[in-house]
Amino acid sequence: MIKKLLPYSKKYIPYAILSPLFIVCEVMMEVRIPFTMAKIVDYGIMRQDISAIYSNGLVMVVMALISLVCGALAARFAAVAGIGFGSEVRKGVFGKIQDFSFSNTDKFSTASLITRLTTDINMVQNTFMMSLRMFIRAPLMLVSAVTYATRINSKLAAVFFAVVPLMAVVMALFGGIAFPRFKVMFEKYDKFNSSVQENLIAIRVVKAYVRSKFEKEKFKDSNDDLKKASVNAEKLMTVASPFMMFMMYSCIVAVLWFGSRLILGDQMKVGELASFISYITQILMSLMMLSVVFVMSVISRASITRLCEIIDEVPDISDKGADPSLEVADGSVEFKNIYFKYGDGKYILENINLSISSGETIGIIGGTGSSKTSLVQLIPRLYDADEGEVIVGGRHVKDYTLENLRQSVSMTLQKNLLFSGTIEQNLRWGDENASLDELRKVSEIAQADNFVSEFTHGYATELGQGGVNVSGGQKQRLCIARALLKKPKILILDDSTSAVDTHTDSKIREGLKKFRSGMTTIIIAQRIHSIESADRIVVLDNGKIDSIGTHSELLKTSEIYKEVYVSQLEGSDED
């Protein structure tokens, strides 16, 4: 797993190398200080030699300053490397998500992806930054301090040689138990973020249905689950830290006990004992640092596992085998013996055979769950058919690169989504180089220019997240304008006028006829009024084509179409 993330640190290798180098220098100075301090005590203070005190004291000050500067530089380089590494991982994971097909994205919840891009990457970033310093500092400090302590008194050094293996075994046990608990904790984070995200997005619905109390209870349950999982994971680590401190102070007490006896027996000097205690502190602090890194590694291991799930996810729709120079010649579409299903479920499209000529206007109608949207999503390869072929512009869709294919297809999805920014910025998703006149032209066709012009700032009007400050009908019209600005060869309108009145719907359809000759238009609708003037209408029933024909032909030949028409006509009469 680590190998998969290490390439993201490539740009920051110089910083990742400089930080340990300065740490080596810092440690070399730091471990020398207690040894020099012993000389001050034993040769300066005990013998009342002022020159020894001054000379050794000056050496200590210089070493302390060098250690300080090296430590500061090491911390800075580690921070640059760690934060840069986190930025690259975040960029890489986000880019991988952008390459996902719809079916890849369906495997992860939105909240889970957000948690992985934030909490998980921050955890890995902090562990990386800490490891650059502590993974070098702690072992080096441990070995150096042990060496100096053994030089001072090898018998007394046996005290911590008995303690170190015990501490290592205990931390290994803690880590083995803690990892699955932290994995559960991050899964609870996903559910918690999902609950919060859902509530905030649908806050208007919550208020409209007076469900605030229910949502508060739901939030409380989710928050409590997260708290319990966090406590369950962290409590092992909270036990580990006091245990380490207990062992450290026990070791110091033992050294003081045995060391004082050695001094009384004239086998050790006072300065040597003082410096020995300093080395014992350094040794045990090094073990504490290693334990902290160990704890962070256990936690980040769960995060790395989750990040690798995204990195290892192979997009099932790619440009493999495509011709980069091939562009869509025209708007013709043909479905040949198409079968399609989501995941391992049953087929929701079966034996679909349909040929659409370039420039033709096709209406698609059918009951809820008849897979109308699923059918048209095969055209720009938002999904791939399990069996059969989708032919666009006379070539198999897999012959085109995704960019060339999708540049020729504009699709307004059932959920009309606008982004934070101005109306102009949202429309330019269709063509970032379009002039303001072109924006107005497509807006006029989509019947959006009239209401946009009434805004104080016109096309410079700021839209809230998701376009919350425009109505559903206005949002639909802006999405249609955005799709038209792309000047596609194939325009797919998926129930895109459901929130506008029939008069506006008619004017949009009239405008579409005059927009571009040769543009194929596929309209999915619930209202027959929206598609009755189409060249042909396809009636879908449970994922199969029931009938195809003009409005007048279907009224004679299709019971399903006739039934829908009569029910809508009666509803209109009642109104």
N, C-alpha and C positions, 0 to 999 in steps of 0.2 A: 504494500500500500504506500509506503514511504517513497519507493522508487517512482511511483506514478506522480507524486507531488513534487519531487525534487527538481524536475526540469523547469518548474515555474520560478525557481530561485536563480536561474542562469544569469539574469541581468545583474544580480546583486552578489555574485560570487566574490568580487574584490572586497566588498564590505564584510561578507561572511568570513573571509580569511583574515582581514585586518583586526576584526574584533577579538578572535582568539589569540592573535599575536600580542596585542596589547594586554590581554588578560594574563598571558604567560609572564610578561614583564611585571605586571602588577603583583602577581602571586610571588614571584621571585623576591621582590622587595619586601612584601608583607611577611613572608615566613622568616626573613632574615632579622626582622626587627626584634622579636623576643630573644634571639641569640645575642644580639648586641646589648639588649636591656640587661641580660645576665652579667655581661662584662661590667656594665655601669655599677651594678649592685655589688658584685664580688670583688672587682678590682678598683672601683672608684669609691663607693660609699663605705664598704667594709674596711678598706685600707686608707680611707681619707685621702685619695689621690685625685685632686681637683682636675688635673690635666686629663686623666683617663675619663672623668665624667664629661668634660667639655668635648673632647675629641669623639668619644663614642656617642655623646648626645647629638653632636652636629651630624654625624653619620646617620643617626636615627631620623633626624628632621629631614635630611636630604632624601632618604629612602621613603619616608612617609609622603613627601611631596611628589616624588616620581610615581609612587603607587597611586596617589590621588589623581594625577594627570592621566596616567595610563588607564585607570578605572573609568574616568569620565569619557575618554575617547572610545574605550571598548564598549561602554553603554550606548554611546551615540551610534557607532557603526552597527551594533547589534540591532538598535531600533530602526535604522534605515533599512537594513537587510530584512528584518522581520516584517515591518510594515510594507515594504516593497514586495516581499514574497506573498503576503496576504492579498495585496492589490492584484498581483498577477494571477493568483489562484482564483480570486473572485471574478476577474476578467475572463479567465479560461473556462470556469464553470458556467458563467452567464452565456459566453459564446457557444458552449456545448448545448445549453438549453435552447438557444436560438436555432440551432441546427436540428432540433428534435422535430419529428413529424407530430401530427395530432395524436397518433397512437402512442408514441413515446411519452408525450406530455401527460396522456391519460393515466400513466402508471404512477405519477406523483401528484399529490395535491398541491395547489398553489401555495398554501400555508407552509407545507413541508419544504418546498423549493425556497421560499423566503427565509425560513429558519436556517437552511443549509448555506444560503448565500450570506447570512449575517452571523448568527450565533456560532455555527459550526466553524466557519472560516476564521472568525475572531479567535476562537479557542485554539485552532491550529496555528494561527499567526503568533499568538502570545507564547505558545509552547515552543515554537521555532525560535522566537526571539530570546526566550529564557534559556533554551538549550544551547544556543551559541555561546552564552556566557557561562552558565552553570555546568554544562557537560565538560567544559575545559577546566574551569576554575576549581570545581569541587574535587575531581580526581587528582589534579595537579597539586592542589592544596593538601589533600589527604596524604599523598605520597611524600611530599616535601616535609610536611609537619611530622609524619611518622619517622622519616629519616633523621630529622634534627632531634626529635624526642628520644629516639633510640641512641643517638650519639651522646646525649646528655646522661641517660641512665637506662640501660637495656632491661634491667630487672623491673623497674617501675613501668616500662612500656608494655609489659605483659598484661597490665590491667585492661587497657582498651583493646588489646588483641582478643580478649575474652568476650568483650561487649559487641564488637563490630559484626561478627557472624550472626549473633542473635538478632541484632537490628535488621540485618539483610533478610533473614528468613521471615521475620514478622512482616516486613514491608512486601515481600513477595506474596505472602498469604493474603494480605489486605488487597493487593492489586488484582489477584485472581478472582476475589469475591466482588470487588467494586466494579469491574468492567461491565458485566451484564446489567448492573443496576444503573449505571450512567447511560447505557444504551436505551433502557426503558425511559429514563428521565427525558432524553431528547425526543423520543416518540411522543411523550406527554406534551413537550413543547410544541410539536407539530399540531396536536389536537387543540391545544390552548390557542395558538395563533390562528388556526382555522376558525375557531369560535369567535374570536375577536374580529377577524377580517370579515366574516359573514355578517356579523352584527353591524359593523360600521358601514359596510356597503349598503345594507338594507335598512339603515336607520329610519328612513322615511316610512317604510312599510311597518316597522316596529311601532312607530308613533301612531300611524294611521289605525292600527289594530289594537292599540293600547296594550302592547305586549312587553312593556319595559320591565315589569315585575318578573315576568317569565324569563326574559333575557338575563336579568340580574341573577336569578337562581341558576340558570344554565352556566353563566360566567363563573358563579361561585363554585359550582360542581367541578368545572374544568380547572379552575384555579386551585381548588383543594387537591385535586388529583395530581396536579403538577407539584404542589407543595409536598405532598406525601412522597412522591417519587424522588424529589430533590433531597428531602430529609433522609430517605432510605439510602440514597447514594452517598450523601455527604457525611452521614454519621460515622461511617467506617473511617473516613479521613480525619474526622474530628477526634477520634480515638487514637489514631496513629500519631498525631502531633504531640499530645501530652505524653504518650508512651516514649517518643523519641526524647522529649525534654527530661522525662524521669530517668532514662538511661544515661543521658548526658550528665545530669547533676549527680547521679549515683557514682558515675565514673570519676567526677571531680572530687567528691567526698572521699572515695577510695584512694585517690592519688594523694590527697592532703594527709590522710591517715598514714599511709605507708611512707610518704615522703617525709613527714615530720619525724618518723622513727629513724629514717635514714640520716636525717640531719643530726638528730640526737646521738646517733652512732658514728657521727663524723664521716659518713659515707657519701654525703651530698651537701652542696653549698646552698645557702638561702636563695641566691640569685638563680641558681640552676633550677630550684623547685618552682620559683616564680615563672621563669621562662617555660618550664615543663608544663605548668598549668595553662599557660597561654597556648602552647602547642596542642594540649589536650582540647582546649576550647576550639581551636582551629580545626582539629580533626573531627570533632563532634559537629561543629557547624557545617563542615563539608558534607558530613553524612546527612545533616538536616537539609542542606541544599539538594543533595541527591534524592532525598525522599520527596521534596517538593516537586522536583523535575519528574520523579516517578509518578507522583499523583497527577500532575498535569498530563503526563504521557498516557496514563490510564484513561483520563477524561477525553483527551484529544483523539485517542484511538477510536473511540465511539464516533467522534466527529469525522475522522478520516475515513472510517468505514462508510459513513453516509455520503461523503463527498465522492468517494470512489464508485459508489452506486451510480452516480450521475456520469462520472468520467467514463465508466465501463459500458454505459448504456449506448448501444450502437443504433444510430438513426436508421430506421428501416426504409426511409426514402432518401435517396442520395442521387448524385449526378453520375454514378458509376455506369459506364457504357454509353454516356450521352455525348453528342457531338456539339462542342462549344460554339461552332460557327452556324449551327442550324437554327433558323428562326421560323416562327409560325407563319405559314404562307397566307392563310385565310382563316375565317371563323367557322369552318365546317367541323362537325363533331360526329363521331360514330361510336356507339356502344355495341360491342360484339360479344354475345354470350356471357354477359357480366354476372358474376356471383361475388357477393361481398358480405363479410361479417365483422363484428368488433371482437377482437381477441379470440377467445375459444368458444364464443357463443354460437348460436345457430345463424344460418344465413338470413340476412334481412333484405338482401336484393338477390333475386334469382332469375336467371335466364333473361336478362335485359338485352334486347336488341332494338336499337333506335338509331336512325340516321338523320342528322340535321344539316341542312345546306347552309353555306355561308350567307349571311344577311337575313336568314329566316328568323322570325319571332315565334318562339315556342312557349306555350303555357303548360305548367305542370300543376295538377291538382290531385288531391287524394286526402283520405282521412288522416287524423293524427296517428303517427307511427307507421305510415305507409312508406317511409324512407325517401321522401322527396329530397330533403337536404343531403342525405347520404349519397344519393345518385349524383348530384351536381358537384359535390366535393371531390369526386373522382377526376373531374376535368382538370383542375389546376394541381392535381396530386396532393391534396391535403391528406388524402388516404389513397392507398393503392388497392385495386381490385384483387381479390384472392384468385379468381379465375376469369379468363376472358381478356379482351383488349379494349382500351380506350384510345381512339384515333382522333387527333386534333390536327387540322390543317393537312390532312392526308398522311400523317406520320404517327407512329405510336408515341404516346406521351413520354415514355422512358427514353426516346431518342433525343429529346430536348433537355438542356440543363434546366434546373428548377427556375433559375432567374429568367431565362428566355421564355419559358412556358408561362410563368406567372405574370410576366410583364405584358403578355398578350391577353390575359384574362383578368377582368375586374369582377369582384364578388362582394356584394353587401350581405353580410351574415345576418342570421335571425336576430342576434343580439347586436344592436347598433351601438358601437363604441366610439366615443370621441375622447381625445386626450387633453390634458391640461395644456393651456396655451390659447392663442387667439384662433378665431374662426379661420383666418387666412392660413395660419400654420397647419391647422387640421386638414384643410382642403389641399394643401401642397403635398400631402402624402401621395396624392395621385400623380403629381408632377411638380417637383421642387423648383423647376425653372419656369413655371407658367407665369404669364403676365397677369396683372390684376384684371385686365379686360377678359382674359380667358376664364378666370375665376368667376367673374360676373356672368359670363355666357353660360357656363355649365350650371351655375346657380339659378339662372332664369329658367333653364330647361327643367331643373329639379324643383322649381317653384319655391326656391329658398331666398332668392334675391330680394323679394318684397319685404320679408320680415327682417332679414339681415340689415337692410337699408334703414329700417326704423330704429335700430339700435343706435345709441349716441355715438359710439365709436365704429359703427359699421363692421367691416371685415376685421378690424383691429380689436373687436370685442373679445375680452378674455372669457374663456369657458372654464367652468369648474371641473374637478376631476370627474371623468365619465360624462361630461356635458350636463351636469345637474341643473344648470341655470337656463336650459332650453327645454321645451316640451318634447314629448315622445315623437309627435309628428314632425316637429322642426328638426329633431335629431335624425330622423329617417331621411328627410330631404337633404340635409347636409351630407349624409353618408352616400346618397345617390350622386350628388354633385361631385364628391371626392372620387367616386368610382368612374364617373364620366371624364373627369380631368385626365385620367390615365390614357384616354383614347384607345380603349381596348378593341381587340378583334372579336372578343366574346364578353358580353356583359351578362352577369347572373344576378338577378334580383330575388333574394330569398325572403319572401313575405315582407318586402321593403316598404309597402304603402299601407300596411294594416292599421296604422295610427293616423292616417290622413282621411279626409272626407272624400266621397266619390267624385265630387267635382274636381278637386285638386288631383286626384288619382287620374282622371281622364286627361287633364292638361299635361301631366307628367308623361303619360303614354303618347300623347300627340307630339310632345317635344322630342321624345326618344326616336320617333319615326323620322324626324327631320335632322337628327344629330349627325349621324354618319352612315353613309351608304355602305353596305357590305358588312356592317357590324351585326353579329349574331346576338340576339337577345333571348335569354331564357328567364321566364318569370314564374316563380313559385308563388302561388296565392291561395288563400282560403275563399276569397270572394270571386265568384265567376265573372262579375263585372270587370275585374282587373285583367282578365285574360280572354274575354269573349271575342276580342278583335284580333287575337293572335292568328298566325298563319295555320298553325296546328296546335292542338291541345292534347297532352298526354295524361291519361287517367291512371294513377297508380293505386293498387289495392294490395295491402300486405306484402309490399316489396316486389310485386309483379305488375307488368303492364296489362291493364284491363282492356284499354281501347285507346285508339289514336284517331283524331279527326278534327274537323273544324267545329265551331260552336253548333252550327245547325245540324251537322252530321251526327254529332254526339247526342244531341237531344233525341234523335231517332234510334240510335244504335246502342247507347250506353245507359243501362239502368242506374248505375251509380251516379253518373253525371246528371242525368235527368232528375234523380232524387234530390241531389244537392241544389240544383237550379230551382226546383219547385219549393224546397224548404226556404231558400233565400228569398225567393219571390214573395212567398207568403209572409215572411218576416218583414219584408219591405212594405207590403200592403198594410200590415198591422201598424207599422210606424206611421 
